[in-house]
Structures are given as C-alpha cells and as structure tokens.
C-alpha cells in the first residue's frame, strides 16, 4: 500500500476513534463534555501540518482563513438544528441544518474563492 493511502487510512482511523469516544461520552450522559469536544482540533492538527508541509505556508494561510470563516456556517447549522429539535422529526431537523450550512458555505465559497 502506498504512503498516500496509508495517510488516508490513519486519518480515517483517528476520525473514527474520535467519533467513538464522543458517542461513548454521550451514552454516559456527559452531553456538555461531548458538545465541547466535538470541536476538538485533533484531526485538523494533522491536516494543517500536512497542508503546510506539502503546499507551503501561503496555501496553509488560505486554508486556515477559510476554516476560520467556517465557524459561521457551523453556528448557523447548530442554531437551525437547535430550533427544530423536538418540533419536527430529528432527521428533518438535521437535514434542515445541513441545508442551511450548505447555503452559507456555498455563499462563502464564492466570496472567498474570489479573494484567494
């Protein structure tokens, strides 16, 4: 197996492990901790290191700037889901959050792509 595929498998395993830990914490009733840890930069640390090493500091800065902007769509997603949970079926609340996130991300992508 080539090194490129090994990196992908390692990233997938780390992401899966993080999700498993969060689900265990949620099942143990640790919902506040789960909510706070969901934004842990565990995977992004490796991603930023990899982008910085392979593409250089300027490309890393572009990616980091876009990631900072991603906080706004994330908060919109959370707000939509929060507002709808308990009022509509859970799947619909989550889907509406994703649609809201996609709309904001698409708008940001158009604006930020023109600036990079």
Secondary structure, 3 states (H helix, E strand, C coil): CCHHHHHHHHHHHHHHHHHHHHHHHHHCCCHHHHHHHCCCCHHHHHHHHHHHHHHCHHHHHHHHHHHHHHHHHHHHHHHHHHHHECCECHHHHHHHHHHHHHHHHHHHHHHHHHHC
